[in-house]
Structures are given as C-alpha cells and as structure tokens.
Amino acid sequence: MKSDRLLSLLLLLQTRGLVPASELAERLEVSVRTVYRDVEALSASGVPVYAERGRYGGVRLLPGFRTDVTGLTADESRALFVLASQGAHAALGLDRALGSALRKVMAALPEPHRPAAELTSRRILVDPDRWMRVPRPAVDLDVLDRAVLVDRRVRLRYRGSGAPAPKTYTVDPYGLVVKAGVWYLVADHRARPRLFRADRVHRAEQLDDPVRRRDGVELAEVWEELRRRVETRPAGVLVRARIRRDRLDRFLRLHGDRLTSPPPEPEGEWTEVELAFPEAGDARPLLALGGSVEVLSPPEIRTLLARAAAEILARHTDPDAPPA
C-alpha cells in the first residue's frame, strides 16, 4: 500500500507542481505527518522532492524533473479502459483524442496487463443515457468549454424551463457537467449557484472579464449542492397508488424516480406505493399503465385521471367529440 501511495504522491506532484501538504493528505487519505514521511522516503530514493514552509508553501519537485511511471496494477489497467460511451467526448471534440490516448496507454502498459485491458475495452460498455429518451437538439459546447478552461465570464441568452422567451444572464462558470446524457453549465449568477442546461442556451459569448467565483469553492462542491437541491425539492402533490404485481417492473422503469421510498415486496396481486409530483397534472402519465394502476388518494388526482380517461375514450370512439 505504501508503494502505491508513493506512486500516487509522485504523480500528483508531477502534474500539479506545488501542492499544499494538507491537500495531499486529503487526496491520499492520510495524515499530514504521513505525507511528510512519504516525502522523506521519496527523497531518500533519489527523487528531487522538497517541502516549502510558510503560508503559501507545500511540497514540490525540482523544476524539470519527470519520470515515466509504468507501475500500473492489473485492475488499474483494466479500469482505464472501462469508459463511458463516446457521446461525452464527442460533444467536447475529444473523441479522436480519446482513442489516441488509449492507444498510447496500451503501448505503455506492462506486457502482462495488455490482454486483460484490451479484452475489457471490448467486453464492457457504459452507456449513460436512459432508455427511450426524448431526442434532444444538438448542443454546441465550444464557447462554454473554452470559457471554463480559461476562467472567463460568459454572457448567455438562455430560456429556462417553462419560460416564454429567453433572457440574458452574465455568469461566472465553475465548469461543465454531463448527467444522464444532458450537459449542464454550473455557474454563479449574482454570486448564487445556478444550473443552465446547455441545450437551452440560444447564444453564448465569452467575455474578456476574468471569472468571479466564490473563494475556495470548486465545481464538485457546487454541483453536489445543486444536485441535492433538485432531488430534495418539496413535492407539490403526494399520490398513493397501487400497481399490479406483474406490471411493477414496468412501472418502476417509467415512474421510479417519483417514488418517495422503495416499494414493499409484493404480497398479493397489488403493491401500494407513494409518489411525489410537482403539480397535479404531472400525474397524467400514470394512465400509460391503464388498468394496472389505481390511484387511491388524493381524490382530485382520481378525478383528474378519470376525466382524462373519459376524454381518451370519447376521442377514440367519436373523433368529433369535443375535449372533456
């Protein structure tokens, strides 16, 4: 374990330059005292590494020192080749670069690990998109990608969900996130964190002004805050329903993200569940399961679905029937 940690420490210093000892301790999951002992061990083995004291100090390698590290384990070699589908890389214009990088990594792997890594790349595929997703418009990430890499503010012409027309926002980006095949710009707007879906950006302009992020705040931290805010949004309507046992799997695929808790194990023909919907009208998709689902409460949702079902029946038996 210590040899793996020393290798990780060397790689961090080689790619980052001066790194505070506290950050190294956090990244390596050890104490600061252990970091300094590891630095001494690297120095004793001939690696030109040293510590700088003071407020802006840290650990660094002598300028110009590089080493070719090929001490990958078998599992580490395989992990490099379990990659997501090409969509995310293609959206950033990096699909060809990814293929080239993997070929170089394969050539640098220890000979005994190459067959397993090559087989993993052919046998394991990660597709981040959901089933039956709605086709999305093409997304141009060029301006957003450049802005987050050079730390510049961005002016967006953006239409939010449900907004009748786009508005203009000047934002301070932290970075880009792709979740379930959807790209988001994570940024501060007026010093408050916001999510902007890339496919709703009508126009993006990189400004000359440097980005104005909150001190000490990183992309992962802001994303976690925004993700938690979305997932814990208070529900407007709680619906109690029962589902036929033989249709439970399909129900979970369609509406599992609406459940307030995991469904109990079926003990008969029906299973009761509770779902959360932002608005009453959002419960209409329950009709897709026909008679295999029954809303038990609240009464207004039962009435809404009954009227919708009656309208469907009338429309298919009498095409001239007016809407219910």
C-alpha positions in Angstrom: 0.0 0.0 0.0 2.8 2.4 0.8 4.4 1.9 -2.7 1.0 2.7 -4.3 0.8 5.8 -2.1 4.3 7.0 -3.0 3.5 6.5 -6.7 0.3 8.5 -6.3 2.2 11.2 -4.5 4.8 11.4 -7.2 2.1 11.6 -10.0 0.3 14.4 -8.1 3.5 16.4 -7.7 4.4 15.8 -11.3 1.1 17.1 -12.7 0.4 19.8 -10.2 3.7 21.4 -9.2 3.5 22.9 -5.7 0.8 21.2 -3.7 -0.1 22.1 0.0 0.6 19.2 2.3 -3.0 19.4 3.7 -4.4 18.8 0.1 -2.0 15.9 -0.5 -3.1 14.4 2.8 -6.8 14.7 1.8 -6.2 13.3 -1.7 -4.2 10.3 -0.3 -6.5 9.8 2.7 -3.6 10.0 5.2 -2.4 12.5 7.8 -0.1 15.5 7.0 2.6 13.8 9.1 2.4 10.7 6.9 2.7 13.0 3.8 6.0 14.4 5.1 7.3 10.9 5.9 6.5 9.9 2.3 8.3 12.9 1.0 11.4 11.9 3.0 11.1 8.4 1.6 10.9 9.7 -2.0 13.9 12.0 -1.3 15.9 9.1 0.1 15.2 7.1 -3.0 16.7 9.8 -5.2 13.6 11.8 -6.2 14.3 15.6 -6.0 11.3 16.5 -3.9 11.3 19.1 -1.1 8.9 21.0 1.2 8.4 24.7 1.3 7.3 26.2 4.6 5.1 29.2 5.1 1.5 30.3 4.3 1.9 29.6 0.6 4.2 26.6 1.0 3.7 23.0 0.1 5.5 20.1 -1.5 7.1 20.2 -4.9 9.5 18.5 -7.3 12.6 20.3 -8.7 11.7 22.1 -11.9 12.2 19.9 -15.0 12.1 16.6 -13.2 10.0 14.0 -15.0 9.7 10.2 -14.7 7.9 7.6 -16.8 5.7 5.7 -14.4 4.5 2.3 -15.7 3.8 0.7 -12.3 0.1 0.1 -13.0 -1.6 -2.9 -11.4 -3.8 -5.3 -13.4 -7.0 -3.7 -12.0 -5.8 -0.2 -12.7 -5.0 -1.1 -16.3 -8.5 -2.5 -16.8 -10.1 0.5 -15.1 -8.6 2.8 -17.7 -10.5 1.0 -20.5 -13.9 0.9 -18.9 -15.0 4.2 -20.4 -18.4 5.9 -21.0 -19.9 5.9 -24.5 -18.3 8.3 -27.0 -21.1 10.9 -26.7 -19.5 12.9 -23.9 -16.1 13.0 -25.5 -17.6 13.8 -28.9 -19.5 16.7 -27.5 -16.2 18.3 -26.4 -14.4 17.4 -29.7 -12.2 14.8 -27.8 -13.4 11.5 -29.3 -10.4 11.1 -31.6 -8.0 12.3 -28.9 -9.5 9.7 -26.5 -8.8 6.9 -29.0 -5.3 8.2 -29.5 -4.7 8.5 -25.7 -5.9 4.9 -25.1 -3.6 3.5 -27.8 -0.7 5.3 -26.1 -1.7 4.0 -22.7 -2.0 0.4 -24.1 1.5 0.7 -25.5 2.9 1.9 -22.1 1.2 -0.9 -20.1 3.3 -3.7 -18.6 3.1 -6.6 -21.1 1.3 -9.0 -18.8 -1.6 -6.5 -18.3 -2.3 -5.7 -22.0 -4.5 -8.7 -22.9 -6.9 -8.1 -19.9 -7.1 -4.3 -20.7 -7.8 -4.9 -24.4 -10.5 -7.6 -23.6 -12.1 -5.2 -21.0 -12.4 -2.5 -23.7 -14.3 -5.0 -25.9 -16.5 -6.7 -23.3 -17.5 -3.7 -21.0 -19.5 -0.7 -22.3 -21.0 2.1 -20.2 -24.0 3.9 -21.8 -25.1 6.8 -19.6 -28.3 7.6 -21.5 -31.7 6.5 -20.2 -34.0 4.2 -22.2 -36.5 5.8 -24.5 -35.1 9.3 -24.0 -36.6 12.1 -25.9 -34.4 13.2 -28.9 -32.5 16.4 -27.8 -31.3 19.2 -30.0 -27.7 19.3 -30.9 -25.5 21.1 -28.3 -22.6 23.4 -29.2 -20.3 23.4 -26.2 -17.4 25.2 -27.9 -17.8 28.6 -26.2 -18.7 27.1 -22.8 -15.8 24.7 -22.9 -13.3 27.4 -23.8 -14.7 29.8 -21.2 -14.4 27.3 -18.3 -10.9 26.4 -19.3 -9.6 30.0 -19.5 -11.6 31.2 -16.5 -13.7 33.9 -18.2 -17.2 35.2 -17.6 -19.9 34.2 -20.0 -23.0 36.1 -21.3 -25.9 33.6 -22.0 -29.1 34.0 -23.9 -31.0 31.3 -22.1 -34.6 30.1 -21.9 -35.4 28.4 -18.6 -37.9 25.6 -18.2 -41.4 27.0 -18.8 -40.2 30.5 -19.7 -42.0 32.0 -22.6 -38.8 33.7 -24.0 -35.0 33.6 -23.4 -33.4 36.0 -21.0 -29.8 37.3 -20.8 -27.5 36.2 -17.9 -23.9 37.1 -17.2 -22.5 34.2 -15.2 -19.3 33.0 -13.6 -18.7 29.4 -14.6 -17.3 26.6 -12.4 -17.4 24.0 -15.1 -19.4 21.6 -17.2 -21.2 18.5 -16.0 -22.9 15.8 -18.1 -25.6 13.8 -16.3 -27.6 11.0 -18.0 -26.6 12.4 -21.4 -27.6 16.0 -20.6 -24.9 18.7 -20.4 -25.1 21.5 -17.8 -23.1 24.6 -17.2 -22.6 25.1 -13.4 -22.1 28.8 -12.7 -22.7 31.6 -10.2 -25.3 34.2 -11.3 -25.1 37.2 -9.0 -22.9 35.2 -6.6 -25.6 32.4 -6.3 -25.2 28.9 -7.8 -27.3 28.1 -10.8 -27.6 25.2 -13.3 -28.0 26.0 -17.0 -29.0 23.2 -19.4 -26.7 23.5 -22.5 -29.5 22.6 -24.9 -31.5 25.6 -23.7 -28.7 28.1 -24.4 -29.7 30.1 -27.5 -26.4 32.0 -27.6 -23.2 32.1 -25.6 -20.5 34.7 -25.6 -17.2 34.5 -23.8 -16.3 37.9 -22.2 -12.9 39.4 -21.5 -13.6 39.8 -17.8 -12.0 37.2 -15.5 -14.4 34.8 -13.7 -15.5 35.9 -10.3 -16.0 32.7 -8.3 -16.5 32.4 -4.6 -13.2 31.9 -2.8 -12.3 28.3 -2.1 -15.4 26.8 -3.9 -14.8 24.1 -6.5 -17.0 22.5 -9.2 -17.7 19.3 -7.4 -18.9 21.1 -4.3 -21.3 23.4 -6.3 -22.6 20.5 -8.3 -23.3 18.5 -5.2 -25.3 21.4 -3.7 -27.3 22.0 -6.8 -27.9 18.2 -7.4 -29.1 17.8 -3.8 -31.4 20.9 -4.2 -33.0 19.4 -7.3 -33.5 16.0 -5.7 -34.9 17.2 -2.4 -37.3 19.8 -3.9 -40.6 19.7 -1.9 -43.3 17.8 -3.7 -46.4 19.7 -4.7 -48.7 16.6 -4.7 -48.3 13.2 -2.9 -50.1 10.4 -4.6 -50.8 7.0 -3.1 -51.5 4.3 -5.7 -51.5 0.5 -6.2 -49.8 -1.4 -9.0 -50.4 -4.9 -10.3 -47.6 -7.2 -9.3 -46.9 -8.3 -12.9 -46.6 -4.6 -14.1 -44.4 -3.4 -11.2 -41.1 -3.6 -13.1 -42.5 -1.5 -16.0 -44.0 0.9 -13.5 -40.6 1.4 -11.8 -38.9 2.0 -15.2 -41.4 4.7 -16.0 -42.0 6.3 -12.6 -39.4 5.0 -10.2 -37.8 8.5 -9.9 -41.2 9.7 -8.4 -41.2 7.3 -5.5 -40.9 8.7 -2.0 -39.5 5.4 -0.8 -38.7 1.9 -2.2 -41.8 -0.1 -2.9 -42.5 -3.0 -0.5 -42.2 -6.6 -1.6 -45.5 -7.7 -3.3 -47.7 -9.8 -1.0 -50.5 -10.4 -3.4 -51.8 -9.1 -6.7 -51.2 -5.5 -5.8 -48.4 -3.4 -4.4 -49.0 0.1 -2.8 -46.6 2.9 -3.5 -46.4 6.7 -2.8 -45.3 9.1 -5.5 -44.4 12.8 -5.5 -45.4 15.1 -8.4 -44.6 18.8 -8.7 -48.1 19.5 -9.9 -51.4 17.6 -10.2 -51.2 17.5 -14.0 -47.8 15.7 -13.8 -49.7 12.5 -12.7 -51.3 12.1 -16.1 -48.6 9.7 -17.3 -49.9 7.1 -14.9 -52.6 6.4 -17.5 -50.0 4.7 -19.6 -50.4 1.6 -17.5 -54.1 1.5 -18.0 -56.0 -0.7 -15.5 -52.8 -2.0 -14.0 -52.5 1.1 -11.8 -55.1 2.7 -9.5 -54.8 6.0 -7.6 -56.1 5.6 -4.1 -55.6 9.2 -3.0 -56.0 12.2 -3.2 -59.5 12.4 -4.6 -58.6 15.3 -7.0 -56.0 13.1 -8.8 -58.5 10.3 -9.2 -60.9 12.8 -10.7 -58.2 14.2 -13.0 -57.3 10.8 -14.3 -60.9 9.7 -14.7 -61.6 12.8 -16.8 -58.5 12.2 -18.9 -59.5 8.6 -19.5 -63.0 9.6 -20.5 -61.6 12.1 -23.0 -59.4 9.4 -24.4 -62.3 7.0 -24.7 -64.5 9.7 -26.3 -61.8 10.6 -28.8 -61.3 7.1 -29.9 -65.0 6.2 -30.2 -66.2 9.5 -31.6 -63.5 11.5 -33.4 -65.8 14.6 -33.4 -66.3 14.6 -29.7 -65.3 17.9 -28.0 -62.5 17.9 -25.4 -63.6 17.0 -21.9 
